[in-house]
Amino acid sequence: MSLTVPSVSVIVPTINEVDNVEVLVQRLTESGMVFDEIIFVDDGSTDGTRESILACKSNTRVRLIERREAKLGLAGAVIAGAQAAHGNLLVLMDADLSHPPAMVPQLVEPLAAGRADMVIGSRYIRGGSTPGWPLWRKVMSRAAAAMSYPLAGVHDSMCGFFAIRRSVFLERASRAHGFKIAFEVLVHRGPKIRVLEIPITFRDRARGVSKMSFGIAVLFALGWAAALARLSPFRRVSTVTIAAAVPPVGGGVAIDA
């Protein structure tokens, strides 16, 4: 049974994802969610990604934002998409199919029902997993999530797969500058928001070239540790975390290649 929710915009940042655009649009369409739009924000792709996005516009509500200058990196791309979005609810996800499109309806439903202001797809609650990851990546990711927990109040503030009210996102992400934008939204000072985590299976890409390597992970870990050290240990967490949820029977978790 399809879940119909008005005013939903999906935002997908892209850099050289030509192999994944068409598949992602197809899987989002098959998820059962009815969207107002899927917004791709492209930061200078040179492999035909933009042409692939434009080709999808003929039969879906697909929009392309081309950023000439990739200011603020991934955070800047997501903010640009949110500012241009028509939907009252936003879904943020990667283009490489590591975030399961079939789980999007379950991210959106608690927002539409008024039970949460932000819903995170979590790898680190019961039912979540990261199959196929090398040990070094699991250790680094878990360590980053653990260090962030006292500030963010959730188990997986590092995962970039989440749904949020557009008004909340724009208020809290205006000064974001990193590429872990969910964390920056969560630790932003301001009125408390209700946060829910649901488990997902996160798989690495099967198409295209991965942007993750051990060297990049080490550089990120050093920068992340420095950023956490700059935050006051007494900083008030402005979230109210609702008990993490397990998808209902029949909801299913898509295992994406």
C-alpha positions as CSV (number, residue, x, y, z in Angstrom):
1,M,0.0,0.0,0.0
2,S,1.4,3.4,-1.0
3,L,2.0,6.0,1.6
4,T,0.9,9.4,0.3
5,V,2.3,12.4,2.1
6,P,2.0,15.9,0.6
7,S,4.9,18.4,0.4
8,V,8.0,16.1,0.5
9,S,11.2,17.1,-1.2
10,V,14.1,14.7,-1.5
11,I,17.5,16.4,-1.7
12,V,20.5,14.5,-3.2
13,P,23.9,16.1,-3.5
14,T,26.0,14.8,-6.4
15,I,29.6,14.8,-7.7
16,N,30.2,12.4,-10.5
17,E,27.4,9.9,-9.9
18,V,26.3,9.2,-13.5
19,D,26.0,5.4,-12.8
20,N,23.6,5.9,-10.0
21,V,21.2,8.7,-10.8
22,E,18.7,6.8,-12.9
23,V,18.7,3.8,-10.5
24,L,18.1,6.1,-7.5
25,V,15.2,7.8,-9.2
26,Q,13.7,4.5,-10.1
27,R,14.0,3.1,-6.6
28,L,12.6,6.2,-5.0
29,T,9.6,6.0,-7.3
30,E,9.2,2.3,-6.4
31,S,9.4,3.0,-2.6
32,G,5.7,3.8,-2.4
33,M,6.3,7.4,-1.4
34,V,4.7,10.2,-3.5
35,F,7.1,13.2,-3.7
36,D,6.6,16.7,-4.7
37,E,10.2,16.7,-6.1
38,I,13.6,15.1,-6.1
39,I,16.2,17.8,-6.1
40,F,19.7,17.0,-7.3
41,V,22.3,19.5,-6.3
42,D,25.4,19.0,-8.4
43,D,28.9,20.4,-7.6
44,G,30.7,20.3,-10.9
45,S,30.3,16.8,-12.1
46,T,32.3,16.0,-15.3
47,D,31.1,12.4,-16.0
48,G,27.7,13.1,-17.4
49,T,25.8,13.2,-14.1
50,R,24.0,16.4,-15.0
51,E,22.9,15.0,-18.3
52,S,21.6,11.9,-16.6
53,I,19.6,14.0,-14.2
54,L,18.1,16.1,-17.0
55,A,17.1,12.9,-18.8
56,C,15.1,11.8,-15.8
57,K,13.0,15.0,-15.8
58,S,10.9,13.8,-18.7
59,N,8.8,11.4,-16.6
60,T,9.4,12.4,-12.9
61,R,9.4,15.5,-10.7
62,V,13.2,15.9,-10.9
63,R,15.0,19.2,-10.5
64,L,18.6,20.0,-11.0
65,I,20.5,22.8,-9.2
66,E,24.0,23.4,-10.7
67,R,26.4,25.1,-8.3
68,R,29.1,26.9,-10.1
69,E,31.1,27.4,-6.9
70,A,30.9,24.6,-4.4
71,K,30.9,26.8,-1.3
72,L,30.8,24.9,2.1
73,G,31.1,21.6,0.3
74,L,28.4,19.0,1.1
75,A,26.7,21.2,3.7
76,G,26.4,24.0,1.2
77,A,24.9,21.7,-1.4
78,V,22.3,20.4,1.0
79,I,21.4,23.9,2.2
80,A,21.1,25.1,-1.4
81,G,18.6,22.3,-2.0
82,A,16.6,23.0,1.1
83,Q,16.4,26.7,0.3
84,A,15.0,25.9,-3.1
85,A,12.7,23.1,-2.0
86,H,8.9,23.4,-2.2
87,G,8.1,20.7,0.3
88,N,7.5,21.2,4.0
89,L,9.3,18.0,4.8
90,L,12.8,17.2,3.5
91,V,14.6,13.9,3.0
92,L,18.4,14.1,2.8
93,M,20.3,11.2,1.2
94,D,23.4,10.3,-0.8
95,A,23.3,9.5,-4.5
96,D,25.5,6.3,-4.3
97,L,22.6,4.0,-3.2
98,S,24.2,3.3,0.2
99,H,21.1,4.8,1.8
100,P,18.1,2.5,1.1
101,P,15.4,4.3,-0.9
102,A,12.8,1.7,0.3
103,M,13.2,3.1,3.8
104,V,12.2,6.7,2.9
105,P,8.5,6.2,3.7
106,Q,9.4,5.1,7.2
107,L,11.6,8.2,7.7
108,V,8.7,10.5,6.6
109,E,5.8,8.9,8.4
110,P,6.6,10.0,11.9
111,L,7.0,13.6,10.7
112,A,3.7,13.5,8.8
113,A,2.0,12.0,11.9
114,G,3.4,14.8,14.1
115,R,5.4,12.4,16.3
116,A,8.8,13.8,15.5
117,D,10.7,16.8,14.0
118,M,13.6,14.8,12.7
119,V,14.0,11.1,11.9
120,I,17.4,9.5,11.4
121,G,18.3,6.3,9.5
122,S,20.6,4.7,12.0
123,R,23.3,2.1,11.5
124,Y,23.9,1.8,15.2
125,I,20.6,0.9,16.9
126,R,19.1,-2.6,17.0
127,G,18.4,-3.8,13.5
128,G,20.9,-1.5,11.8
129,S,24.1,-2.7,10.2
130,T,27.0,-2.0,7.8
131,P,27.7,-5.2,6.0
132,G,30.9,-5.5,4.0
133,W,32.8,-2.7,5.8
134,P,36.5,-3.3,6.6
135,L,37.4,-3.3,10.3
136,W,39.2,0.0,10.2
137,R,36.1,1.8,8.9
138,K,33.8,0.1,11.4
139,V,36.1,1.1,14.3
140,M,36.4,4.8,13.1
141,S,32.8,5.2,12.4
142,R,31.7,3.7,15.7
143,A,34.3,5.8,17.6
144,A,33.0,9.0,15.9
145,A,29.4,8.1,16.7
146,A,30.3,7.4,20.4
147,M,32.2,10.6,20.8
148,S,29.3,12.5,19.3
149,Y,26.6,10.9,21.4
150,P,27.0,13.1,24.5
151,L,26.5,16.2,22.3
152,A,24.0,15.0,19.8
153,G,21.9,12.7,22.0
154,V,21.5,10.0,19.2
155,H,23.4,6.9,18.3
156,D,24.2,7.8,14.7
157,S,24.5,11.5,14.1
158,M,27.2,10.7,11.4
159,C,24.7,9.1,9.0
160,G,23.6,11.5,6.3
161,F,20.2,9.8,5.7
162,F,17.4,11.6,7.5
163,A,14.1,13.4,7.2
164,I,13.3,16.7,8.9
165,R,10.9,19.6,8.8
166,R,12.1,22.2,6.3
167,S,11.6,25.0,8.8
168,V,13.7,23.2,11.5
169,F,16.5,22.4,9.0
170,L,16.8,25.9,7.7
171,E,16.8,27.4,11.2
172,R,19.5,25.0,12.5
173,A,21.7,24.4,9.4
174,S,22.3,28.1,8.4
175,R,25.8,28.0,9.8
176,A,26.7,24.4,8.9
177,H,30.1,24.0,7.2
178,G,31.0,20.4,7.5
179,F,29.8,17.2,5.8
180,K,28.1,15.7,8.8
181,I,25.2,18.1,8.6
182,A,22.9,16.0,10.8
183,F,25.2,16.4,13.7
184,E,25.4,20.1,13.2
185,V,21.6,20.3,13.1
186,L,21.4,18.3,16.3
187,V,23.9,20.4,18.4
188,H,22.5,23.7,17.2
189,R,21.4,25.9,20.1
190,G,17.7,26.7,20.1
191,P,14.3,25.2,20.9
192,K,14.3,21.5,21.5
193,I,13.3,19.2,18.7
194,R,11.9,15.6,18.9
195,V,14.3,13.1,17.2
196,L,13.6,9.5,16.3
197,E,16.0,6.9,15.0
198,I,15.0,3.9,12.8
199,P,17.4,1.1,11.8
200,I,18.8,0.9,8.3
201,T,21.2,-1.4,6.4
202,F,24.0,0.7,5.0
203,R,25.9,-0.8,2.1
204,D,28.8,0.6,0.1
205,R,28.3,1.6,-3.5
206,A,28.3,-1.0,-6.3
207,R,28.6,1.6,-9.1
208,G,31.0,4.4,-9.6
209,V,34.1,5.4,-7.7
210,S,34.0,5.5,-3.9
211,K,35.1,8.8,-2.3
212,M,36.1,7.0,1.0
213,S,39.5,5.6,1.7
214,F,41.6,4.9,4.8
215,G,43.6,8.1,4.3
216,I,40.5,10.2,3.9
217,A,39.0,8.6,7.0
218,V,42.1,9.3,9.0
219,L,42.1,13.0,8.0
220,F,38.4,13.2,8.8
221,A,38.9,11.5,12.2
222,L,41.6,14.1,13.1
223,G,39.5,17.0,12.0
224,W,36.4,15.6,13.8
225,A,38.2,15.1,17.0
226,A,39.5,18.7,16.9
227,A,36.0,20.0,16.2
228,L,34.5,18.0,19.1
229,A,37.2,19.3,21.4
230,R,36.2,22.9,20.5
231,L,32.7,22.3,21.6
232,S,32.0,22.9,25.3
233,P,31.4,19.7,27.2
234,F,28.6,21.6,29.0
235,R,26.8,22.6,25.8
236,R,23.1,22.0,26.1
237,V,21.8,19.3,23.7
238,S,18.7,20.9,22.1
239,T,17.0,17.6,21.2
240,V,14.5,15.2,22.8
241,T,15.3,11.7,21.6
242,I,12.3,9.5,21.2
243,A,12.8,5.8,21.8
244,A,14.5,4.3,18.7
245,A,12.0,2.5,16.5
246,V,12.2,-0.8,14.7
247,P,10.3,-0.9,11.4
248,P,7.0,-2.6,11.5
249,V,6.6,-6.1,10.1
250,G,6.2,-5.9,6.4
251,G,8.0,-2.6,6.1
252,G,11.2,-4.2,4.9
253,V,14.7,-2.9,4.7
254,A,16.1,-2.6,1.2
255,I,19.5,-4.1,0.8
256,D,21.0,-1.7,-1.8
257,A,24.1,-2.6,-3.8
